[in-house]
Amino acid sequence: MEPRPTALGLVVADMRASVAFYRRLGVAFASDTDDHEEAQLSPGLRLMLDTESSLMTYVPGWRRPTGGSARASLAFELGTPAEVDTLHAELVAAGVRSTVEPWDAFWGHRWASVVDPDGNGVDLFAPLDVPGQGAG
């Protein structure tokens, strides 16, 4: 038997704020519940959000992490470097905190980073050399 990853779970303090944030990134949640949400990210991979209060009902002793570090990090690939700049600007205009402004990274991506409502890192990136468009 070989385990395979099928879901990424995030613990969130405010479900509505988190759902609104991830919807801005194109994540389609099927419902609007207060304690648990799921969305298909790609074939075979789901994003699951659970509130802190919900998690505490079935994980005895769970406590919110301390120390100011991100709990997790997600990365969203876009089609072009310009899309990274556009989405980053839209998120910042909506009040999302940016941790890294868009830049041409030495590893070949246009890359930026923001944080979700719970402090998790969310990277936005696109290849600098998009086929059919030349270098970005």
matplotlib code that plots the C-alpha trace (Angstrom):
import matplotlib.pyplot as plt

x = [0.0, 1.3, -0.2, -1.0, -1.8, -5.4, -6.1, -4.4, -6.1, -5.8, -7.1, -8.7, -9.9, -12.6, -14.2, -15.9, -12.7, -10.7, -13.3, -13.4, -9.6, -9.3, -12.2, -10.2, -7.5, -10.1, -10.8, -14.4, -16.0, -19.3, -21.1, -21.0, -20.8, -19.4, -17.1, -15.8, -15.3, -13.8, -12.8, -11.2, -7.9, -7.0, -7.9, -7.2, -6.3, -8.7, -8.3, -10.1, -10.7, -11.7, -12.3, -10.3, -13.4, -14.5, -11.1, -11.1, -14.2, -12.4, -8.7, -8.4, -5.8, -5.3, -4.0, -3.4, 0.3, 2.2, 5.4, 4.1, 5.3, 3.1, 1.2, 1.5, 2.3, 0.5, 1.6, -0.7, 0.7, -0.5, -0.2, 2.1, 4.3, 1.8, -0.9, 1.3, 1.5, -2.2, -3.4, -0.9, -2.1, -5.8, -5.1, -3.2, -5.9, -8.4, -6.4, -4.3, -0.8, 2.0, 5.3, 7.2, 6.4, 6.5, 10.0, 11.9, 13.4, 16.8, 15.1, 13.1, 9.7, 7.9, 7.2, 5.3, 4.0, 1.0, -0.6, -4.0, -6.3, -4.6, -1.0, -0.3, 2.0, 0.4, 2.9, 1.9, 4.2, 4.5, 7.4, 9.4, 9.7, 6.1, 6.0, 4.9, 5.4, 9.2, 10.9, 8.9]
y = [0.0, 3.4, 6.5, 9.3, 12.9, 13.9, 16.9, 19.9, 21.0, 24.4, 25.5, 28.9, 31.4, 33.0, 30.8, 33.6, 35.6, 32.6, 31.5, 35.0, 35.1, 31.8, 32.6, 35.6, 33.1, 31.1, 28.4, 27.3, 26.2, 24.4, 25.6, 28.2, 26.5, 27.9, 25.0, 23.1, 23.8, 21.8, 22.7, 20.7, 22.2, 19.8, 16.2, 14.3, 17.2, 19.1, 22.1, 21.6, 24.5, 23.8, 26.4, 26.3, 25.8, 22.8, 21.2, 21.4, 19.2, 16.2, 16.8, 16.9, 19.4, 21.2, 24.7, 27.5, 27.7, 30.6, 32.5, 34.3, 31.8, 30.7, 27.5, 26.4, 27.8, 27.3, 28.2, 29.2, 29.1, 31.7, 31.7, 34.7, 37.0, 39.9, 37.8, 37.6, 41.4, 41.9, 39.4, 40.6, 44.2, 43.2, 41.3, 44.2, 46.6, 44.4, 44.7, 41.5, 41.9, 41.4, 39.9, 39.9, 42.3, 40.7, 40.2, 38.1, 35.4, 33.9, 30.4, 31.5, 32.6, 35.9, 35.5, 37.3, 36.3, 37.4, 36.0, 34.7, 35.8, 33.3, 34.2, 31.3, 32.2, 32.2, 32.4, 33.6, 32.6, 32.1, 31.0, 34.0, 32.2, 31.5, 29.4, 31.5, 34.8, 35.0, 35.9, 38.0]
z = [0.0, -0.9, 0.8, -1.5, -0.6, -1.4, 0.9, 2.4, 5.6, 7.2, 10.6, 10.4, 13.0, 10.8, 8.2, 6.3, 6.0, 4.9, 2.3, 0.9, 0.7, -1.1, -3.5, -4.6, -5.7, -7.7, -5.2, -5.6, -2.3, -2.9, 0.2, 3.0, 6.4, 9.6, 10.7, 7.6, 3.9, 1.1, -2.4, -5.2, -6.1, -8.9, -9.7, -6.6, -4.3, -2.0, 0.2, 3.6, 6.0, 9.6, 12.3, 15.5, 17.5, 15.3, 15.5, 19.3, 19.4, 17.9, 18.7, 22.5, 23.7, 20.4, 20.9, 18.4, 17.4, 19.0, 18.0, 14.9, 12.4, 9.5, 10.0, 6.4, 3.0, -0.3, -3.8, -6.7, -10.3, -12.7, -16.5, -17.0, -15.0, -15.6, -14.0, -10.8, -10.7, -11.4, -8.8, -6.2, -6.7, -6.5, -3.2, -1.7, -2.8, -1.0, 2.3, 2.1, 3.6, 1.1, 2.5, -0.8, -3.7, -7.2, -8.5, -11.1, -9.0, -9.9, -10.2, -13.2, -11.8, -11.4, -7.7, -4.9, -1.5, 0.7, 3.9, 4.3, 7.2, 9.5, 8.7, 6.3, 3.5, 0.0, -2.9, -6.4, -9.3, -13.0, -15.2, -16.6, -20.0, -21.0, -24.2, -27.1, -25.2, -24.8, -21.6, -19.1]

ax = plt.figure().add_subplot(projection="3d")
ax.plot(x, y, z, "-o")
ax.set_aspect("equal")
plt.show()
